[in-house]
Amino acid sequence: MSTRTSKNYIGTYNYEDAGGMLEIEKIRDTVKVINRASNDKKYRVVLKGRFGENNPNIDKYTHWTQFGEKYVDWMNCRLEDAQRVDVYVYVRA
């Protein structure tokens, strides 16, 4: 049972692995074929970086709040700092 709430979510892939990158390229190629065949709706592929376990780049995203608490910006991981990526396909507006 999936706990994801987004209908656009495709999957999570290892960004540092050749197999994961191959899967992402397959998704991109599939969306390109659909966009060429479709006259009304166009789609786009969005990759969102995820840190993964023991990521050495997490220090770039760690901040201290005004109350002295440690805060990690989990949602804004750049792709070059990511170990994994979530793939989403959205309808182009």
N, C-alpha and C positions, 0 to 999 in steps of 0.2 A: 504494500500500500504506500503510495507516494504522499509525502507531507508537503510537497511543493504547492503553492497556491497560484502560480502563474501558468496560464494556458500556453504561453509562448516558450516555456522552458523545454529544451531538447535534452540536455544532459550535461554532466560534468566530465571533463577530459583532462588528462595529464598533459600539461603544456610543455614539459621538458622531455616527453617521450615521443619517439617517431610514430608509434601507433596512434597516439592521441592526436597528433598533428594530422595524420592521414585521415582520421575520422572527421576532423574539422574541415579539411579540404573536401571530403565527400559531401558534407552538408552544404558547403558553399557552392560546389558544382551543381548540386541538386536544385538549390534556390535559383541559380543562374538559368538552368533549363526551364524551370517553372516561370520565371520572369519573361523569358523569351517567348514562351507559348501563350502567356496570358496577356489579354488586351486591357483588362480593367484593373486588377489588383497586382501590385508589385510588392515584393517582400525584401527584407534585409536581414542579414545575420549580424548579431551583436555578441561580442565576447566580453565577459566581465571577469576580471582577475580575482582569484581566491588564493589566500596565503598558503594553505596546507600546513602540515605539522613541521615544526622546527625550521621555519623559514628565517634565514639570517637577515632578510630585508624588513622584518616587522618593526625594527627600531625606527625606521623612517616614518612610520605611521603612528608611533606612540607619543602621546602628549600628556601633559599634566593639566588638570582642570584648575579652576580658581580656588577650589576647595581642597587641593592637594591630593586628589585622587588620580590614579593612572587611567588613561583613556586610550584605547586602540581603535582607530578608524577602520573597522573591519570591512566596510562596504566599498571603499575607494582604493583598491589595490591596482596599480598600473600593471599592464601585461608583462612588462620586462621584469617586474618583481614577483610575479605570480608563479606558483608551482602548478596550479590547476586553474582551469577556466570553466565557467558556466556558459553554455551556448544557448542563445535565445533567437527566435525568428519572429520578427515583427512585420506587420503590414506597413508599408511605406506610406506616409501621409502625403 
